[in-house]
Amino acid sequence: MSDAPAELVGYERRDRVALITLNRPEARNAVNGAVARGIEAAVDAMEADDEVWIGILAAETSGQQRPVFCAGADLKEIDAGRGAELSTERGGWGGFVYRDRRKPVIAAVDGLATAGGCELVLAADLVVATTRSAFGLAEVTRGLVAAAGGMFRLPRAIGRAPAMEAILTGEPIPAERAHALGLVSRLVGPGEALEEAFRLAARITANAPLAVWASREVVLAADTADDDTLRTMTDQAIRTVMRSEDLAEGLTAFIEKRPPRWRAR
């Protein structure tokens, strides 16, 4: 397999959903420079396409006896002095973890998501995982730290005490516990993560996209912003939807007892 980003990161549109797939199973889907650039390009395509309202981040695990969603950074790249290539200017590590985007992304995880792979998951908006999945920040076992958002996003997702244990020990959190702690939204059987992620995406895209996107922004800020900031953001969200064509369509559809035909404007 060549290292062309188009091959290492797949992108396709299915109705209103953009499917972004890590496609480096022979390397446990580890991130090198080409993968980082490929993810960024895929997110660019998702954000630019008016017909796409949500994304799914998945991984190819064919041929893996013990599936790995993403093993994090390709340590060979770091050892060769190419660690900086694993980040992009706009997306940060993996071209994704700090990317400013409007549309939500669901991580569909079937297998181990560790180190930077877990940080990709933590940067998503929702997580669907299988029972054979696990989530870890193993950087300390290699003399590193989880510098791509993991050290502050994991405590927000599951609470300080379990996050502190996971980060300081480097031991992965099994999917069932991750679900109980709130990191995983939906837990399904092995091999079913992608199908369930599409079901969740379909449920979300049945709603008004402008309202979904505006709501996402406020929810993301809820853990860190003060009440005044959140109130201002909420007021802006209300103004956005109140002047939209979708609001008029939603009210008309309700009166006419039919499904709404959203236009994202």
C-alpha positions in Angstrom: 0.0 0.0 0.0 1.3 3.4 -0.9 1.4 6.3 1.6 -0.9 8.5 -0.5 -3.4 10.2 1.8 -6.4 9.2 -0.4 -5.5 5.5 0.2 -4.6 5.8 3.9 -7.8 7.8 4.8 -10.9 6.9 2.9 -13.7 9.3 2.3 -17.2 8.7 1.0 -20.6 10.3 1.3 -23.7 8.3 2.1 -26.8 10.5 2.0 -26.2 13.2 4.6 -23.3 11.4 6.2 -19.5 11.6 5.5 -17.7 8.4 6.3 -14.0 9.0 7.1 -12.0 5.7 7.4 -8.5 5.2 8.8 -7.1 2.6 6.3 -3.7 1.5 7.6 -4.6 -1.8 9.3 -1.2 -3.4 8.7 0.2 -0.6 11.0 -2.6 -0.8 13.5 -4.0 2.4 11.9 -1.2 4.4 13.5 -1.0 8.0 12.4 1.9 9.2 10.2 2.2 12.4 8.3 0.1 11.1 5.3 -2.7 9.9 7.6 -2.8 13.3 9.4 -3.0 15.2 6.1 -5.6 12.7 4.9 -7.8 13.2 7.9 -7.6 17.0 7.5 -8.5 16.7 3.9 -11.5 14.5 4.7 -12.8 17.0 7.3 -12.3 19.8 4.8 -14.4 17.9 2.3 -17.1 17.2 5.0 -17.3 20.8 6.0 -17.4 22.1 2.5 -20.2 19.8 1.3 -23.6 21.4 1.9 -25.2 18.0 1.4 -23.3 16.5 4.4 -24.6 17.3 7.8 -22.6 14.8 10.0 -19.5 12.7 9.9 -18.4 9.3 11.1 -14.8 8.4 11.9 -14.1 4.7 11.6 -11.2 2.4 11.0 -10.4 -0.6 8.8 -9.4 -3.6 10.9 -9.4 -6.4 8.4 -6.9 -9.0 9.1 -6.3 -8.0 12.7 -6.7 -10.8 15.2 -7.2 -8.3 17.9 -8.8 -5.2 16.2 -7.2 -1.8 16.7 -9.1 1.3 15.9 -5.9 3.4 16.1 -2.7 2.8 18.0 -1.8 6.5 18.1 1.3 7.9 16.7 3.6 5.9 14.4 6.5 5.7 16.8 8.9 5.0 13.9 8.1 8.5 12.6 8.9 10.0 15.9 12.1 8.0 16.2 13.1 9.3 12.8 12.6 12.9 13.8 9.3 13.4 11.8 7.0 13.8 14.8 6.0 17.3 13.7 4.5 15.8 10.5 1.8 14.1 12.6 0.1 17.4 13.2 -1.4 19.9 10.8 -1.6 23.7 11.2 -5.4 23.8 11.4 -6.2 20.4 12.8 -3.5 19.8 15.3 -2.4 16.2 16.0 -3.8 13.8 13.4 -5.2 16.7 11.5 -8.3 16.4 13.8 -8.0 16.9 17.5 -8.0 20.7 17.5 -9.9 21.2 14.2 -12.5 24.0 14.4 -15.6 22.5 12.6 -19.3 23.0 12.5 -20.6 19.5 11.9 -20.6 16.8 14.5 -18.5 13.6 14.2 -19.4 10.2 15.6 -16.4 7.9 16.4 -17.3 4.3 15.5 -14.8 2.2 17.5 -14.4 -1.6 17.1 -11.2 -2.4 18.9 -8.4 -0.7 20.8 -8.1 3.1 20.7 -4.9 4.0 22.5 -2.7 7.0 23.0 -3.3 9.4 20.0 -6.0 7.0 18.8 -7.9 7.6 22.0 -7.3 11.3 21.6 -8.9 11.2 18.1 -12.0 9.5 19.8 -12.0 12.2 22.6 -12.1 14.9 19.9 -15.2 13.4 18.3 -18.7 14.5 19.5 -20.2 11.0 20.1 -18.8 7.5 20.5 -20.3 4.2 19.4 -18.2 1.3 20.5 -18.2 -2.5 20.6 -17.8 -4.7 23.6 -14.3 -5.7 22.4 -13.1 -2.1 22.4 -11.0 -0.3 24.9 -9.7 3.2 25.4 -6.3 4.1 26.8 -3.7 6.9 27.1 -0.6 4.8 27.3 1.9 7.6 26.6 3.5 7.4 30.1 4.6 3.8 29.3 6.8 5.2 26.5 8.1 8.3 28.3 5.6 10.6 26.7 2.5 12.5 27.7 -1.0 12.7 26.1 -0.4 16.1 24.5 -3.2 16.0 21.9 -6.0 16.8 24.3 -6.2 13.6 26.3 -5.1 15.0 29.6 -8.0 17.4 29.8 -10.6 15.8 27.6 -10.6 12.4 29.4 -11.4 13.9 32.8 -14.2 15.9 31.3 -15.6 12.8 29.7 -15.4 10.3 32.6 -14.5 12.3 35.7 -11.2 13.2 37.4 -10.5 10.0 39.5 -10.9 7.4 36.7 -9.2 9.6 34.2 -6.2 10.1 36.6 -5.9 6.4 37.1 -6.0 5.7 33.4 -3.5 8.4 32.5 -1.0 7.6 35.2 -1.1 3.9 34.8 -1.4 3.8 31.0 -3.9 0.9 31.4 -6.9 0.9 28.9 -10.5 1.3 30.0 -12.7 -1.6 28.8 -15.7 -0.6 26.7 -18.3 -1.6 29.3 -16.7 0.7 31.9 -16.2 3.5 29.4 -19.9 3.3 28.6 -20.8 3.3 32.3 -18.6 6.3 32.9 -20.1 8.3 30.0 -17.4 8.2 27.3 -19.3 5.8 25.1 -22.8 6.8 24.0 -23.9 3.5 22.5 -22.4 0.0 23.2 -22.9 -2.8 20.7 -21.6 -6.2 19.8 -18.3 -6.9 17.9 -18.4 -5.8 14.3 -21.6 -3.6 14.8 -20.1 -0.2 15.6 -20.3 1.3 12.1 -23.8 0.1 11.5 -24.9 1.5 14.8 -23.1 4.8 14.1 -25.0 5.1 10.9 -28.3 4.5 12.8 -27.3 7.3 15.2 -26.3 9.6 12.4 -29.7 9.0 10.7 -31.5 9.9 13.9 -29.5 13.1 14.1 -29.9 14.1 10.5 -33.7 13.7 10.8 -33.5 17.0 12.8 -32.9 20.5 11.6 -29.2 20.8 10.9 -28.8 24.4 11.9 -30.4 23.6 15.3 -28.1 20.6 15.7 -25.0 22.5 14.9 -25.9 25.5 17.1 -26.7 23.2 20.0 -23.4 21.3 19.6 -21.5 24.5 20.1 -23.1 25.3 23.4 -22.8 21.7 24.7 -19.1 21.7 23.8 -18.5 24.9 25.8 -20.6 23.8 28.8 -17.6 22.2 30.6 -15.3 25.2 30.5 -17.2 28.4 29.9 -18.8 30.5 32.6 -22.6 31.0 32.8 -22.5 34.4 31.2 -20.6 33.1 28.2 -22.9 30.2 27.9 -26.0 32.4 28.0 -24.5 34.6 25.3 -23.9 31.5 23.1 -27.4 30.3 23.8 -28.8 33.6 22.7 -26.8 33.4 19.5 -28.1 29.9 18.9 -31.6 31.1 19.3 -31.1 34.0 16.9 -29.5 31.6 14.4 -32.5 29.3 14.3 -35.2 31.9 14.7 -34.2 33.6 11.4 -33.8 30.3 9.5 -35.9 28.8 6.7 -35.8 25.5 8.6 -37.8 26.9 11.5 -40.6 27.9 9.2 -40.4 24.5 7.5 -40.5 22.7 10.9 -43.6 24.5 12.0 -45.3 24.0 8.7 -44.5 20.3 8.7 -45.9 20.0 12.2 -49.1 21.6 11.2 -49.4 19.6 8.0 -48.5 16.4 9.9 -45.6 15.4 7.6 -41.9 14.9 7.9 -40.0 18.2 7.5 -37.8 18.9 4.5 -34.7 20.5 6.0 -32.5 22.7 3.8 -29.8 23.8 6.4 -30.6 27.5 5.9 
